[in-house]
Amino acid sequence: MKRRTWFSISLLVFLLAVSAMFTPTAIAQTARATQTGWLTLLWGDDVPGTSTPRAPRLLLFDDNGKPSDITLTAELTRDLGGILGLNRQRVVVEGEWTRAVTGSQTGRVIARAIRRVETRSAPRTQTSGAQPWVTIMCKFADIAAEPKSLTYFQAMLDNTKPGLNHYWREQAYDAMNLDGSAAAGWFTLPHTRAEYIRSDGAADLHALADDCTAAAEASIAFPNFAGIHLAFNADLDCCAWGGNFTLTKNGVTRAWNLTWLPPWAYNDLTVLAHEMGHGLGLPHSSSVYARGYDNPWDVMSDPWSNCSNLRDSVYGCLGQHTIAYHKDRLGWIPSPQKFIGATGAITLEQLAMPQSNNYKLAQIPIGDSATRFYTVEVRRRVGYDAKLPNQVVIIHEVDTTRANPAYVMDNDGNGNTGDAGAQWTVGEVFTDAANNISIAITAATATGYRITIGAPPSQRIHLPLLLR
């Protein structure tokens, strides 16, 4: 009898083991395959003090709204305008696919080829008119803490300073607002924090978004909102995240601007401003040192420097403006206020809170390139730009095929892009002799500067540049 029992148990264990081997979610099958879908970028930003940002996370959403992680090389995307040129575009990807991955991801792919699908237009992120956001507060099943109140999150989106509606109105020159924004929570997630962390240590952003929004779906009409803030009561993985994400909510499958926020990200609104910028499709800017979080003239690069200049007693450090190149990407600089040319004497108006219709941006082509140019802008300590290091002219070198296109120029090469080396004032001349370009700051106005753009005279001293 004992023998039969032991045999039966052994047979049962063997059969269970064999069954587990063939359970679909446990199989990782890699094969060459082709898939069509929408490519989207998610930016993850580490806790304050991190010097170099992570590369964006790339996802391909199929027509059922299911994402796959993608690895793409710069060589594959260069002729397509770089990775930013493919963000939120419909593409065909061919590569090695690993399918049936556990969790909410449908697979992973190492891309070997990629091309746009030209027959179907891409959904465009709306950056004008009312673009309301809803904040959903979610707590993990094993963590009871509620770090901030519902009132905190409601007022966070107000149209009075330091509310984010007020902030984005100033950024966009009133072209865009967050009217109609709302907040709800706290809702309890169905799983513990550990259960939302993938085997590779990354947060399962899809599961977090699905479960957090599902908890609020009965009380929130998500299709009424352009963006969704997911505010959690504990850290996620490394980061706060921002980008564009496809969900099915209230019977509608579409892409939303989305942020995933640990508590440290909503304690200081400068972080929220940064992540919302990613939600709008903005990348990081950088500097000639290409470190990432090293451009204090841009909330999309360094949101933390000079916080003592712009701090709120409730909402902490506030964000400065983004740079002119980014505002132009979002359609906030009208054509008559954008100078494009290799020669000219013009007046530039301050980028924040302009007081005239003078140019907000000068764009100077580099050689015959369609993707490389310099931008010139005036930054003064007004409005949310009160946070800035100084009131000066700032110059960026832009390559639209880079993941971080705009690099602030720093003449002295000391690694500090907030000091005099990156600040251009009356009497100073920026020179790129190799490309026959000079930018002279000739005079100051009440709210801007006059500059002269042209070829450098042969006798002019060449200023050393660290162009990459």
Secondary structure, 3 states (H helix, E strand, C coil): CHHHHHHHHHHHHHHHHHHHHCCHHHCCEEEEEEEEEEEEEEEEEECCCCCCCCCCEEEEECCCCCEEEEECCHHHHHCCCHHHHHCCEEEEEEEEEEECCCCCCCEEEEEEEEEECCCCCCCCCCCCEECCEEEEEEECCCCCCCCCCHHHHHHHCCCCCCCHHHHHHHHCCCCEECCCCEEEEEEECCCCCHHHECCCCCECHHHHHHHHHHHHCCCCCHHHCCEEEEEECCCCCCEEEEEEEEEEECCEEEEEEEEEECHHHHHCHHHHHHHHHHHCCCCCCEECCCCCCCCCCCCCCCCCCCHHHCEECCCEECCCCCCHHHHHHCCCCCHHHEEECCCEEEEEEECCCCCCCCECEEEEECCCCCCEEEEEEEECCCHHHHHCCCCEEEEEEEECCCCCCEEECCCCCCCCCCCHHHCECCCCEEEEHHHCEEEEEEEECCCEEEEEEECCCCCCCCCCCCCC
